[in-house]
Amino acid sequence: MVERVIVGAWKTNCYIYSSTKKECIIIDPGGDETEIAARVDVLNMVPVGIALTHGHVDHVGALGRLREGYANRGYKLPIAINPADRRFLGTGGMETHRESLEFLGLDEESFFGGDPSELPKADVRLRDGDHLFNMDITVLETPGHTPGSVCFYAEKEGILFSGDTLFFDGVGRTDLPGGSEKKLKESIQRKIAVLPPETRVFPGHGPFTTVEREKRGNVFFRESVQEQRPEAGARAITGLVSLQVKHPAAPPVKAAKRAAKAKPKRPKPGRTPAKTSRAAKKSASKAVKGIAKGRVLKGRVLKGRVLKGRVLKGRVLKAKPGAARKSPPRTTSSGKKRVQARRSTKAPGSGKKRAR
């Protein structure tokens, strides 16, 4: 079961996931803790933990208040994050967030309100291959957007929670402190591109997608395997850390189809190729001999061109369809004698001019 709650100033996707009938996990509570708790109650679920795909402020903004609210109700929710992103939580966490917000020209009040209290520490350290809170969901380490970015993969359900590693038609930005475009490409290639194409992807911002769709349409997804193409134009999803990669200009589909179907232009009659290979010359020689012997050229090819009244070495080849092959006249011994007899009847020197 997957339930999405869009929270915070940057429209972060907070997810409620469950592989059982009663217990659930809350993923990336970026804000609006009251709305998240109310949705869990409507689903009649009991949360067993909070999992973070990474430590950016728009994914952890409601962490402290949400945990405190459940503690007042008698629930202790452990917090799970990759060790490489621990600096976003606990002592010094707020200072790390201030650096990111100052880099973007923002202030902390837009995310933490008037009470920027210290964020709680992490209780669980997520490693590649771990099962999240004993549920049927696996941790995939995908650094790049942040050093400790992870994805959560439920193989049986065919679901991937990609955080800000992969979006619909884009990826997370890598220009913030700790980001690495090279590592992000490697993460996509090694951890996400190998998943079944029908895997449903639930990103940290924007609409849902699938691995297959991103392989076909996501420019950055393709660039993780091949070199980056020229940039032209850009499209961004609203979000603190969700700037998408620029898209190259692509030719229209109809024009591409027409270009694929277009046949190469044939040379006008009277023109011959400037250069021909030995094989082509040999083929031409055989073709001329074939015509001289009365053979009809149908389907004979010279350098990819069919010879039907075409020019070859300055001569126009005109072969009549259905022309019969002429056989030389037969001569017998009697025929030879008659020819010799006719020649013998001529007077000597009859064929020469008389002298005057």
Contacts in CASP RR format, 6 or more apart in sequence:
PFRMAT RR
TARGET T0000
AUTHOR 0000-0000-0000
METHOD contacts of the structure
MODEL  1
MVERVIVGAWKTNCYIYSSTKKECIIIDPGGDETEIAARVDVLNMVPVGI
ALTHGHVDHVGALGRLREGYANRGYKLPIAINPADRRFLGTGGMETHRES
LEFLGLDEESFFGGDPSELPKADVRLRDGDHLFNMDITVLETPGHTPGSV
CFYAEKEGILFSGDTLFFDGVGRTDLPGGSEKKLKESIQRKIAVLPPETR
VFPGHGPFTTVEREKRGNVFFRESVQEQRPEAGARAITGLVSLQVKHPAA
PPVKAAKRAAKAKPKRPKPGRTPAKTSRAAKKSASKAVKGIAKGRVLKGR
VLKGRVLKGRVLKGRVLKAKPGAARKSPPRTTSSGKKRVQARRSTKAPGS
GKKRAR
1 16 0 8 1.000
1 17 0 8 1.000
1 18 0 8 1.000
1 19 0 8 1.000
1 24 0 8 1.000
1 43 0 8 1.000
2 15 0 8 1.000
2 16 0 8 1.000
2 17 0 8 1.000
2 159 0 8 1.000
2 202 0 8 1.000
3 15 0 8 1.000
3 16 0 8 1.000
3 17 0 8 1.000
3 39 0 8 1.000
3 43 0 8 1.000
4 13 0 8 1.000
4 14 0 8 1.000
4 15 0 8 1.000
4 16 0 8 1.000
4 202 0 8 1.000
5 13 0 8 1.000
5 14 0 8 1.000
5 15 0 8 1.000
5 16 0 8 1.000
5 32 0 8 1.000
5 35 0 8 1.000
5 36 0 8 1.000
5 39 0 8 1.000
6 12 0 8 1.000
6 13 0 8 1.000
6 14 0 8 1.000
7 14 0 8 1.000
7 29 0 8 1.000
7 30 0 8 1.000
7 31 0 8 1.000
7 32 0 8 1.000
7 35 0 8 1.000
7 36 0 8 1.000
7 62 0 8 1.000
8 30 0 8 1.000
8 31 0 8 1.000
8 32 0 8 1.000
8 58 0 8 1.000
8 61 0 8 1.000
8 62 0 8 1.000
8 111 0 8 1.000
9 58 0 8 1.000
9 110 0 8 1.000
9 111 0 8 1.000
10 58 0 8 1.000
10 205 0 8 1.000
10 238 0 8 1.000
10 239 0 8 1.000
10 240 0 8 1.000
10 242 0 8 1.000
11 205 0 8 1.000
11 206 0 8 1.000
11 238 0 8 1.000
11 239 0 8 1.000
12 28 0 8 1.000
12 30 0 8 1.000
12 31 0 8 1.000
12 58 0 8 1.000
12 59 0 8 1.000
12 204 0 8 1.000
12 205 0 8 1.000
12 239 0 8 1.000
13 28 0 8 1.000
13 163 0 8 1.000
13 202 0 8 1.000
13 203 0 8 1.000
13 204 0 8 1.000
13 205 0 8 1.000
13 206 0 8 1.000
14 26 0 8 1.000
14 27 0 8 1.000
14 28 0 8 1.000
14 29 0 8 1.000
14 30 0 8 1.000
14 31 0 8 1.000
14 32 0 8 1.000
14 36 0 8 1.000
15 26 0 8 1.000
15 27 0 8 1.000
15 28 0 8 1.000
15 161 0 8 1.000
15 202 0 8 1.000
16 24 0 8 1.000
16 25 0 8 1.000
16 26 0 8 1.000
16 27 0 8 1.000
16 36 0 8 1.000
16 39 0 8 1.000
16 40 0 8 1.000
16 43 0 8 1.000
16 45 0 8 1.000
16 47 0 8 1.000
17 24 0 8 1.000
17 25 0 8 1.000
17 27 0 8 1.000
17 135 0 8 1.000
17 137 0 8 1.000
17 152 0 8 1.000
17 154 0 8 1.000
17 159 0 8 1.000
17 161 0 8 1.000
18 24 0 8 1.000
18 25 0 8 1.000
18 43 0 8 1.000
18 45 0 8 1.000
18 135 0 8 1.000
19 135 0 8 1.000
19 136 0 8 1.000
19 137 0 8 1.000
19 154 0 8 1.000
19 156 0 8 1.000
19 157 0 8 1.000
20 135 0 8 1.000
22 44 0 8 1.000
22 45 0 8 1.000
22 46 0 8 1.000
23 45 0 8 1.000
23 46 0 8 1.000
23 47 0 8 1.000
23 48 0 8 1.000
23 135 0 8 1.000
24 40 0 8 1.000
24 43 0 8 1.000
24 45 0 8 1.000
24 46 0 8 1.000
24 47 0 8 1.000
24 48 0 8 1.000
25 47 0 8 1.000
25 48 0 8 1.000
25 49 0 8 1.000
25 50 0 8 1.000
25 51 0 8 1.000
25 132 0 8 1.000
25 133 0 8 1.000
25 135 0 8 1.000
25 137 0 8 1.000
26 36 0 8 1.000
26 40 0 8 1.000
26 47 0 8 1.000
26 49 0 8 1.000
26 50 0 8 1.000
26 51 0 8 1.000
26 66 0 8 1.000
26 77 0 8 1.000
27 50 0 8 1.000
27 51 0 8 1.000
27 52 0 8 1.000
27 53 0 8 1.000
27 152 0 8 1.000
27 161 0 8 1.000
28 51 0 8 1.000
28 52 0 8 1.000
28 53 0 8 1.000
28 59 0 8 1.000
28 60 0 8 1.000
28 163 0 8 1.000
28 204 0 8 1.000
29 36 0 8 1.000
29 50 0 8 1.000
29 59 0 8 1.000
29 60 0 8 1.000
29 61 0 8 1.000
29 62 0 8 1.000
29 63 0 8 1.000
29 66 0 8 1.000
30 58 0 8 1.000
30 59 0 8 1.000
30 60 0 8 1.000
30 61 0 8 1.000
30 62 0 8 1.000
30 63 0 8 1.000
31 61 0 8 1.000
31 62 0 8 1.000
32 62 0 8 1.000
33 62 0 8 1.000
33 64 0 8 1.000
33 65 0 8 1.000
33 66 0 8 1.000
33 69 0 8 1.000
36 62 0 8 1.000
36 66 0 8 1.000
37 66 0 8 1.000
37 69 0 8 1.000
37 70 0 8 1.000
40 47 0 8 1.000
46 75 0 8 1.000
47 70 0 8 1.000
47 75 0 8 1.000
47 77 0 8 1.000
48 77 0 8 1.000
48 133 0 8 1.000
49 77 0 8 1.000
49 78 0 8 1.000
49 79 0 8 1.000
49 80 0 8 1.000
49 133 0 8 1.000
50 63 0 8 1.000
50 66 0 8 1.000
50 67 0 8 1.000
50 77 0 8 1.000
50 78 0 8 1.000
50 79 0 8 1.000
50 80 0 8 1.000
51 80 0 8 1.000
51 81 0 8 1.000
51 126 0 8 1.000
51 132 0 8 1.000
51 133 0 8 1.000
51 152 0 8 1.000
52 59 0 8 1.000
52 60 0 8 1.000
52 63 0 8 1.000
52 79 0 8 1.000
52 80 0 8 1.000
52 81 0 8 1.000
52 85 0 8 1.000
53 59 0 8 1.000
53 149 0 8 1.000
53 150 0 8 1.000
53 151 0 8 1.000
53 152 0 8 1.000
53 161 0 8 1.000
53 162 0 8 1.000
53 163 0 8 1.000
53 164 0 8 1.000
53 165 0 8 1.000
53 204 0 8 1.000
54 81 0 8 1.000
54 82 0 8 1.000
54 85 0 8 1.000
54 88 0 8 1.000
54 145 0 8 1.000
54 146 0 8 1.000
54 148 0 8 1.000
54 149 0 8 1.000
54 150 0 8 1.000
54 163 0 8 1.000
54 164 0 8 1.000
55 81 0 8 1.000
55 85 0 8 1.000
55 88 0 8 1.000
55 89 0 8 1.000
55 146 0 8 1.000
55 148 0 8 1.000
56 88 0 8 1.000
56 100 0 8 1.000
56 146 0 8 1.000
56 164 0 8 1.000
56 176 0 8 1.000
56 240 0 8 1.000
56 241 0 8 1.000
57 88 0 8 1.000
57 97 0 8 1.000
57 100 0 8 1.000
57 101 0 8 1.000
57 108 0 8 1.000
57 111 0 8 1.000
57 240 0 8 1.000
58 111 0 8 1.000
58 239 0 8 1.000
58 240 0 8 1.000
58 241 0 8 1.000
59 163 0 8 1.000
59 164 0 8 1.000
59 204 0 8 1.000
60 88 0 8 1.000
60 89 0 8 1.000
60 119 0 8 1.000
61 111 0 8 1.000
61 112 0 8 1.000
61 119 0 8 1.000
63 79 0 8 1.000
63 89 0 8 1.000
63 119 0 8 1.000
63 120 0 8 1.000
64 117 0 8 1.000
64 119 0 8 1.000
64 120 0 8 1.000
66 77 0 8 1.000
67 77 0 8 1.000
67 79 0 8 1.000
67 120 0 8 1.000
70 76 0 8 1.000
70 77 0 8 1.000
71 77 0 8 1.000
78 123 0 8 1.000
78 124 0 8 1.000
78 133 0 8 1.000
79 89 0 8 1.000
79 120 0 8 1.000
79 121 0 8 1.000
79 122 0 8 1.000
79 123 0 8 1.000
79 124 0 8 1.000
80 122 0 8 1.000
80 123 0 8 1.000
80 124 0 8 1.000
80 125 0 8 1.000
80 126 0 8 1.000
80 132 0 8 1.000
80 133 0 8 1.000
81 88 0 8 1.000
81 89 0 8 1.000
81 122 0 8 1.000
81 124 0 8 1.000
81 125 0 8 1.000
81 126 0 8 1.000
81 148 0 8 1.000
82 125 0 8 1.000
82 126 0 8 1.000
82 127 0 8 1.000
82 139 0 8 1.000
82 141 0 8 1.000
82 148 0 8 1.000
82 149 0 8 1.000
82 150 0 8 1.000
83 125 0 8 1.000
83 126 0 8 1.000
83 127 0 8 1.000
83 148 0 8 1.000
84 143 0 8 1.000
84 146 0 8 1.000
84 147 0 8 1.000
84 148 0 8 1.000
85 146 0 8 1.000
85 147 0 8 1.000
85 148 0 8 1.000
85 149 0 8 1.000
86 121 0 8 1.000
86 122 0 8 1.000
86 125 0 8 1.000
87 93 0 8 1.000
87 96 0 8 1.000
88 96 0 8 1.000
88 97 0 8 1.000
88 119 0 8 1.000
89 119 0 8 1.000
89 120 0 8 1.000
89 121 0 8 1.000
89 122 0 8 1.000
90 118 0 8 1.000
90 119 0 8 1.000
90 120 0 8 1.000
90 121 0 8 1.000
90 122 0 8 1.000
91 118 0 8 1.000
91 121 0 8 1.000
92 118 0 8 1.000
93 118 0 8 1.000
93 119 0 8 1.000
94 108 0 8 1.000
94 116 0 8 1.000
94 118 0 8 1.000
94 119 0 8 1.000
97 108 0 8 1.000
97 111 0 8 1.000
98 108 0 8 1.000
99 177 0 8 1.000
100 176 0 8 1.000
100 177 0 8 1.000
100 240 0 8 1.000
101 107 0 8 1.000
101 108 0 8 1.000
101 111 0 8 1.000
103 176 0 8 1.000
103 177 0 8 1.000
104 176 0 8 1.000
104 240 0 8 1.000
106 240 0 8 1.000
108 116 0 8 1.000
109 116 0 8 1.000
124 133 0 8 1.000
126 132 0 8 1.000
126 139 0 8 1.000
126 150 0 8 1.000
127 139 0 8 1.000
127 141 0 8 1.000
128 139 0 8 1.000
128 140 0 8 1.000
128 141 0 8 1.000
128 150 0 8 1.000
129 138 0 8 1.000
129 139 0 8 1.000
129 140 0 8 1.000
130 138 0 8 1.000
130 139 0 8 1.000
131 137 0 8 1.000
131 138 0 8 1.000
131 139 0 8 1.000
132 138 0 8 1.000
132 139 0 8 1.000
132 152 0 8 1.000
136 154 0 8 1.000
136 155 0 8 1.000
136 156 0 8 1.000
137 152 0 8 1.000
137 153 0 8 1.000
137 154 0 8 1.000
138 152 0 8 1.000
138 153 0 8 1.000
138 154 0 8 1.000
138 155 0 8 1.000
139 150 0 8 1.000
139 151 0 8 1.000
139 152 0 8 1.000
139 153 0 8 1.000
140 150 0 8 1.000
140 151 0 8 1.000
140 152 0 8 1.000
140 153 0 8 1.000
140 191 0 8 1.000
140 192 0 8 1.000
141 148 0 8 1.000
141 149 0 8 1.000
141 150 0 8 1.000
141 187 0 8 1.000
141 191 0 8 1.000
142 149 0 8 1.000
142 150 0 8 1.000
142 151 0 8 1.000
142 162 0 8 1.000
142 165 0 8 1.000
142 184 0 8 1.000
142 187 0 8 1.000
142 188 0 8 1.000
142 191 0 8 1.000
142 192 0 8 1.000
143 149 0 8 1.000
143 180 0 8 1.000
143 183 0 8 1.000
143 184 0 8 1.000
143 187 0 8 1.000
144 165 0 8 1.000
144 174 0 8 1.000
144 178 0 8 1.000
144 179 0 8 1.000
144 180 0 8 1.000
144 181 0 8 1.000
144 183 0 8 1.000
144 184 0 8 1.000
144 187 0 8 1.000
145 163 0 8 1.000
145 164 0 8 1.000
145 165 0 8 1.000
145 171 0 8 1.000
145 172 0 8 1.000
145 173 0 8 1.000
145 174 0 8 1.000
145 179 0 8 1.000
145 184 0 8 1.000
145 241 0 8 1.000
146 164 0 8 1.000
146 176 0 8 1.000
146 178 0 8 1.000
146 179 0 8 1.000
147 178 0 8 1.000
147 179 0 8 1.000
147 180 0 8 1.000
149 163 0 8 1.000
149 164 0 8 1.000
149 165 0 8 1.000
149 187 0 8 1.000
151 160 0 8 1.000
151 161 0 8 1.000
151 162 0 8 1.000
151 163 0 8 1.000
151 165 0 8 1.000
151 166 0 8 1.000
151 191 0 8 1.000
151 192 0 8 1.000
152 160 0 8 1.000
152 161 0 8 1.000
153 159 0 8 1.000
153 160 0 8 1.000
153 161 0 8 1.000
153 195 0 8 1.000
153 199 0 8 1.000
154 160 0 8 1.000
158 196 0 8 1.000
158 198 0 8 1.000
158 199 0 8 1.000
158 200 0 8 1.000
159 199 0 8 1.000
159 200 0 8 1.000
159 202 0 8 1.000
160 192 0 8 1.000
160 195 0 8 1.000
160 199 0 8 1.000
160 200 0 8 1.000
160 201 0 8 1.000
160 202 0 8 1.000
160 211 0 8 1.000
161 202 0 8 1.000
161 204 0 8 1.000
162 192 0 8 1.000
162 201 0 8 1.000
162 202 0 8 1.000
162 203 0 8 1.000
162 204 0 8 1.000
163 203 0 8 1.000
163 204 0 8 1.000
164 171 0 8 1.000
164 172 0 8 1.000
164 173 0 8 1.000
164 203 0 8 1.000
164 204 0 8 1.000
164 205 0 8 1.000
164 241 0 8 1.000
164 242 0 8 1.000
165 171 0 8 1.000
165 172 0 8 1.000
165 184 0 8 1.000
165 187 0 8 1.000
165 188 0 8 1.000
165 192 0 8 1.000
166 172 0 8 1.000
166 188 0 8 1.000
166 192 0 8 1.000
166 201 0 8 1.000
166 203 0 8 1.000
166 214 0 8 1.000
166 218 0 8 1.000
166 221 0 8 1.000
167 203 0 8 1.000
167 204 0 8 1.000
167 205 0 8 1.000
167 206 0 8 1.000
167 209 0 8 1.000
167 237 0 8 1.000
167 242 0 8 1.000
167 244 0 8 1.000
168 201 0 8 1.000
168 203 0 8 1.000
168 206 0 8 1.000
168 207 0 8 1.000
168 208 0 8 1.000
168 209 0 8 1.000
168 213 0 8 1.000
168 214 0 8 1.000
169 209 0 8 1.000
169 214 0 8 1.000
169 217 0 8 1.000
169 218 0 8 1.000
169 235 0 8 1.000
169 244 0 8 1.000
170 214 0 8 1.000
170 218 0 8 1.000
170 219 0 8 1.000
170 220 0 8 1.000
170 221 0 8 1.000
170 237 0 8 1.000
170 244 0 8 1.000
170 245 0 8 1.000
171 184 0 8 1.000
171 188 0 8 1.000
171 218 0 8 1.000
171 220 0 8 1.000
171 221 0 8 1.000
171 244 0 8 1.000
171 245 0 8 1.000
172 184 0 8 1.000
172 241 0 8 1.000
172 242 0 8 1.000
172 243 0 8 1.000
172 244 0 8 1.000
173 241 0 8 1.000
173 242 0 8 1.000
173 243 0 8 1.000
174 180 0 8 1.000
174 181 0 8 1.000
174 184 0 8 1.000
175 243 0 8 1.000
176 241 0 8 1.000
185 220 0 8 1.000
185 223 0 8 1.000
185 224 0 8 1.000
186 224 0 8 1.000
188 220 0 8 1.000
188 221 0 8 1.000
188 224 0 8 1.000
189 224 0 8 1.000
189 225 0 8 1.000
192 211 0 8 1.000
193 211 0 8 1.000
193 215 0 8 1.000
193 221 0 8 1.000
193 224 0 8 1.000
193 225 0 8 1.000
195 211 0 8 1.000
196 211 0 8 1.000
197 210 0 8 1.000
197 211 0 8 1.000
197 212 0 8 1.000
197 215 0 8 1.000
198 210 0 8 1.000
198 211 0 8 1.000
198 212 0 8 1.000
199 210 0 8 1.000
199 211 0 8 1.000
200 208 0 8 1.000
200 209 0 8 1.000
200 210 0 8 1.000
201 208 0 8 1.000
201 209 0 8 1.000
201 210 0 8 1.000
201 211 0 8 1.000
201 214 0 8 1.000
202 208 0 8 1.000
203 209 0 8 1.000
204 242 0 8 1.000
205 237 0 8 1.000
205 238 0 8 1.000
205 239 0 8 1.000
205 242 0 8 1.000
206 237 0 8 1.000
206 242 0 8 1.000
214 221 0 8 1.000
215 221 0 8 1.000
215 222 0 8 1.000
219 229 0 8 1.000
219 245 0 8 1.000
219 246 0 8 1.000
219 247 0 8 1.000
219 248 0 8 1.000
220 244 0 8 1.000
220 245 0 8 1.000
223 229 0 8 1.000
223 245 0 8 1.000
229 248 0 8 1.000
230 248 0 8 1.000
230 249 0 8 1.000
231 246 0 8 1.000
231 247 0 8 1.000
231 248 0 8 1.000
232 246 0 8 1.000
232 247 0 8 1.000
232 248 0 8 1.000
232 249 0 8 1.000
233 246 0 8 1.000
233 247 0 8 1.000
233 249 0 8 1.000
234 244 0 8 1.000
234 246 0 8 1.000
234 247 0 8 1.000
235 244 0 8 1.000
235 247 0 8 1.000
236 242 0 8 1.000
236 243 0 8 1.000
236 244 0 8 1.000
237 243 0 8 1.000
237 244 0 8 1.000
251 259 0 8 1.000
266 305 0 8 1.000
267 273 0 8 1.000
267 305 0 8 1.000
269 310 0 8 1.000
269 311 0 8 1.000
269 316 0 8 1.000
270 311 0 8 1.000
270 314 0 8 1.000
271 311 0 8 1.000
272 311 0 8 1.000
272 312 0 8 1.000
272 313 0 8 1.000
272 314 0 8 1.000
273 280 0 8 1.000
273 303 0 8 1.000
276 284 0 8 1.000
276 303 0 8 1.000
280 302 0 8 1.000
280 303 0 8 1.000
283 301 0 8 1.000
283 302 0 8 1.000
284 302 0 8 1.000
284 312 0 8 1.000
284 313 0 8 1.000
287 297 0 8 1.000
287 300 0 8 1.000
287 302 0 8 1.000
287 307 0 8 1.000
287 312 0 8 1.000
287 317 0 8 1.000
288 312 0 8 1.000
288 313 0 8 1.000
288 315 0 8 1.000
288 317 0 8 1.000
290 297 0 8 1.000
291 297 0 8 1.000
291 317 0 8 1.000
291 319 0 8 1.000
293 325 0 8 1.000
294 319 0 8 1.000
294 323 0 8 1.000
294 325 0 8 1.000
294 326 0 8 1.000
295 319 0 8 1.000
295 323 0 8 1.000
295 325 0 8 1.000
296 319 0 8 1.000
296 320 0 8 1.000
296 321 0 8 1.000
296 322 0 8 1.000
296 323 0 8 1.000
297 307 0 8 1.000
297 308 0 8 1.000
297 317 0 8 1.000
297 319 0 8 1.000
298 308 0 8 1.000
298 321 0 8 1.000
299 306 0 8 1.000
299 307 0 8 1.000
299 308 0 8 1.000
300 306 0 8 1.000
300 307 0 8 1.000
301 307 0 8 1.000
302 310 0 8 1.000
302 312 0 8 1.000
307 317 0 8 1.000
309 316 0 8 1.000
309 317 0 8 1.000
309 318 0 8 1.000
309 319 0 8 1.000
310 316 0 8 1.000
310 317 0 8 1.000
311 317 0 8 1.000
END
